[in-house]
Amino acid sequence: MKQELSMVHPVLGLVVVGVWLGVQIYSRYGTRETNNQKASPSRFRSRSPDRSSDQDEERKLRDSAQKALKSIGLNLERQGSRRLAGRGQHVFNNGLLDIHRSVLQDLLSELRGYDQLDNLLQDVSAFFNQDERNAISNMVAYFSLDEFYVDYNAEVFGVFVRELRRELVAYLKVYIYPPQKDKYTSVSYNRDRALWRHIERVQHIVRMMVEHEVYVDTMARDRWLQSNTGCKDLYEKVRQAVDKMLKNIIQDFKKVADKIKLIYNNGNWP
C-alpha cells in the first residue's frame, strides 16, 4: 500500500494517507465506543428527566398556590421560583421570624414613632423559643442542578404577609387613635365596626395561611423529611409553633397597642 502511495502526486498522496489513517483509527476505536453505548443505554437515558412527571408536579404546585391566593380574594398569577440557594432550600420561610418586626415598622412609620421600635418589639419577641428559631433557620433541603425543583409558596407567602401586615396596621391605628366625633353617627359604633372588620380580615388571612401552609416550601419539606426519616416530630413541632404564633398575632399586637397608648398618654411619644 505504501509503495503505491509513493507513486502518486505528493500532495494527493498526503490526502490519501490522511484518509487511510482516519479509516484505520475509526475502525479500531469508533466501533468500540458505539458498542459501549449500545451495551449501557441507561447511562445516557438517566440524564433525561421524566418531563411529563415534572410538569404534573409543577401543575399541582401551581394550582395549590392559586387556590391559596383565591382563598383571600386575590386572583394573581404566580410564576414560581427555580432558583437554588447555595446553603439549601428552607423548609419554613425565614420571613416568619420577621413578621412582627415588619408590622411594627409599618405602624411606627405612620405614627412617627420609629425610635420606639426596639422598645415595643420586646413585647412580641418571644413567640418562638430558641430551638424553634434555630429549626426555622437551619431546616434546609438540597437539590442538585439537574433535578427538577420549583417553589411557589415563597411568592404566595410574600403576598399573604403583605395583606396581613396591611390589615394589622389598619386595625392598630383604629385601636390606638381616639375616636373622632361625628354628629351624624354613633362614634363608638363606627369605631367598633371598623375594629371588627379588620379583626375578621386578619383572622381569615391567618386561617388560610395555616390551612394552606403557605409558609412551607412543599418540595423542600418532602425532601427534608425523606432525608431525615426520624425528624417528623421536629417538623410537626415547628409547624404547630408557627400556627400558634399566627393565631395569636392579634392578641400580641393588642398588647403593643396598649403600650403605645400608655406612652402617648404619658406625653412620651415623639
C-alpha positions in Angstrom: 0.0 0.0 0.0 2.8 2.4 0.9 4.7 1.7 -2.4 1.5 2.5 -4.3 1.0 5.8 -2.5 4.6 6.9 -3.2 3.9 6.9 -6.9 1.1 9.4 -6.6 1.5 13.2 -6.7 2.9 14.2 -3.3 0.1 16.4 -2.2 -2.6 14.0 -3.3 -0.6 11.3 -1.6 -0.8 13.1 1.7 -4.5 13.4 1.4 -4.9 9.8 0.7 -2.7 8.8 3.6 -4.8 11.0 5.9 -8.0 9.4 4.8 -6.5 5.9 5.2 -5.3 6.7 8.7 -8.7 8.1 9.7 -10.4 4.9 8.5 -8.0 2.8 10.5 -8.5 4.8 13.7 -12.3 4.8 13.4 -12.3 1.0 12.7 -10.3 0.4 15.8 -11.8 2.8 18.3 -15.1 4.1 16.9 -16.8 0.8 16.9 -15.8 0.2 20.5 -17.4 3.4 21.6 -20.6 2.5 19.7 -20.7 -0.9 21.2 -20.2 0.6 24.7 -23.1 2.9 24.1 -25.3 0.1 23.0 -24.2 -2.0 26.0 -25.2 0.6 28.6 -28.1 2.8 27.2 -29.4 3.5 30.8 -26.3 5.7 31.5 -27.5 8.2 28.9 -31.2 8.0 29.5 -30.7 8.8 33.2 -29.7 12.3 32.2 -33.0 13.0 30.6 -35.6 13.5 33.3 -39.2 12.5 33.0 -40.6 15.8 31.8 -44.2 14.7 32.0 -43.8 13.8 35.7 -42.1 17.2 36.4 -44.9 19.0 34.5 -47.6 17.2 36.5 -45.8 18.1 39.8 -45.4 21.8 38.8 -49.1 22.0 37.7 -50.1 20.6 41.1 -48.0 23.1 43.0 -49.2 26.0 40.8 -52.8 25.1 41.3 -52.3 24.8 45.1 -50.7 28.3 45.1 -53.6 29.8 43.1 -56.1 28.1 45.4 -54.4 29.7 48.4 -54.5 33.2 46.9 -58.1 32.9 45.8 -59.0 31.9 49.4 -58.2 35.5 50.5 -59.9 37.1 47.4 -56.8 37.5 45.2 -56.6 36.3 41.6 -52.9 36.6 40.9 -50.7 34.5 38.6 -47.5 33.3 40.1 -44.5 32.0 38.2 -42.7 30.0 40.9 -39.0 30.1 41.6 -36.5 27.6 40.4 -33.5 29.3 42.0 -31.4 27.1 44.2 -29.8 28.7 47.2 -26.2 27.9 48.0 -27.0 26.8 51.5 -30.1 24.8 50.6 -33.8 25.4 50.3 -35.5 26.4 53.5 -38.4 24.2 54.6 -40.0 27.0 56.6 -39.9 30.5 55.1 -37.4 32.6 57.1 -39.8 35.5 56.8 -41.7 34.0 59.7 -39.1 35.3 62.1 -39.6 38.9 60.9 -43.4 39.3 60.6 -43.8 41.2 63.9 -40.9 43.5 63.2 -42.3 44.3 59.7 -45.7 45.1 61.1 -44.3 47.4 63.8 -42.0 49.1 61.2 -45.0 50.0 59.1 -47.1 51.0 62.0 -44.5 53.2 63.7 -43.6 54.9 60.3 -47.2 56.1 60.2 -47.3 57.1 63.8 -44.0 58.8 63.6 -42.5 56.8 66.5 -39.9 54.7 64.7 -37.4 55.2 67.6 -39.8 53.1 69.8 -39.3 50.0 67.6 -36.8 48.1 69.8 -38.8 49.0 73.0 -42.1 47.7 71.6 -40.5 44.7 69.9 -39.7 43.2 73.3 -43.4 42.6 73.8 -43.7 40.4 70.7 -40.2 38.8 70.5 -41.0 35.6 72.5 -43.4 33.9 70.0 -40.7 31.3 69.1 -38.3 29.7 71.6 -34.6 29.4 70.6 -34.9 25.8 69.4 -37.8 26.7 67.1 -36.0 29.7 65.7 -32.9 27.5 65.0 -35.1 24.9 63.3 -36.7 27.6 61.1 -33.3 29.0 60.2 -31.5 25.7 59.6 -34.1 23.2 58.4 -33.0 23.0 54.7 -33.1 20.5 51.9 -30.7 20.1 49.0 -31.3 19.7 45.2 -28.7 19.1 42.5 -28.7 21.4 39.5 -30.0 18.6 37.2 -33.0 17.9 39.5 -36.5 19.3 39.0 -37.3 22.0 41.6 -39.8 24.8 41.8 -41.2 26.8 44.8 -44.5 28.7 44.5 -45.0 29.3 48.2 -42.2 31.8 48.6 -44.2 34.2 46.4 -47.5 33.2 47.9 -46.1 33.7 51.4 -44.9 37.2 50.5 -48.4 38.2 49.2 -50.1 36.8 52.4 -47.7 38.6 54.7 -48.3 41.9 52.8 -52.1 41.5 53.2 -51.7 40.5 56.8 -49.4 43.4 57.6 -51.8 45.9 55.9 -54.8 44.7 57.9 -52.9 44.6 61.2 -51.6 48.2 60.8 -55.1 49.4 59.9 -56.6 47.6 62.9 -53.9 49.0 65.3 -54.4 52.6 64.0 -58.1 52.4 64.7 -57.5 50.8 68.1 -54.8 53.4 69.2 -56.3 56.6 67.9 -59.1 58.1 70.0 -62.5 58.0 68.2 -63.4 61.1 66.2 -66.6 62.9 67.0 -69.3 62.7 64.4 -72.6 64.5 65.0 -74.5 62.3 62.5 -73.5 58.8 63.7 -72.6 56.9 66.8 -68.9 57.3 67.2 -68.4 54.1 69.3 -70.5 52.1 66.8 -68.4 53.2 63.8 -65.1 52.5 65.7 -66.2 49.1 66.9 -67.5 48.2 63.4 -64.1 49.2 61.9 -62.2 47.2 64.5 -64.3 44.1 64.0 -64.0 44.4 60.2 -60.2 44.4 60.4 -60.1 41.6 63.0 -62.3 39.4 60.8 -60.0 40.0 57.8 -56.8 39.3 59.9 -58.3 36.1 61.3 -59.4 34.9 57.8 -55.9 35.6 56.4 -54.3 33.7 59.3 -56.7 30.7 58.9 -55.9 30.4 55.2 -52.1 30.7 55.9 -52.5 27.8 58.3 -54.8 25.8 56.1 -52.7 26.1 53.0 -49.3 26.1 54.8 -48.1 28.9 52.7 -45.1 29.3 54.9 -43.7 25.9 53.8 -41.7 25.1 50.7 -43.5 21.8 49.8 -40.7 20.2 47.7 -38.1 21.2 50.3 -40.3 19.7 53.1 -40.7 16.4 51.3 -37.0 16.2 50.5 -36.0 17.1 54.1 -38.4 14.5 55.6 -37.1 11.9 53.2 -33.5 12.7 54.2 -34.2 12.9 57.9 -36.5 10.0 58.5 -36.5 10.3 62.3 -37.3 14.0 62.4 -41.0 14.2 61.5 -41.8 15.1 65.1 -39.5 18.1 64.9 -41.2 19.3 61.8 -44.6 19.0 63.4 -43.4 20.8 66.5 -42.2 23.8 64.5 -45.3 23.8 62.3 -47.6 23.9 65.4 -45.5 26.7 66.8 -45.9 28.7 63.6 -49.7 28.0 63.6 -49.9 29.2 67.3 -47.9 32.3 66.6 -50.2 33.3 63.7 -53.4 32.6 65.5 -52.2 34.7 68.5 -51.0 37.6 66.4 -53.9 40.0 67.1 -53.6 39.4 70.9 -49.8 40.1 70.7 -50.2 43.3 68.8 -53.1 44.4 71.0 -50.6 44.4 73.9 -48.3 46.6 71.8 -51.1 48.9 71.0 -51.9 49.3 74.7 -48.3 50.1 75.4 -48.3 52.7 72.7 -51.4 54.3 74.1 -49.8 54.4 77.6 -46.7 56.0 76.2 -48.7 58.5 74.3 -51.0 59.4 77.2 -47.9 60.0 79.4 -46.6 62.5 76.9 -43.6 60.5 76.0 -44.5 59.8 72.4 -42.2 61.5 69.9 
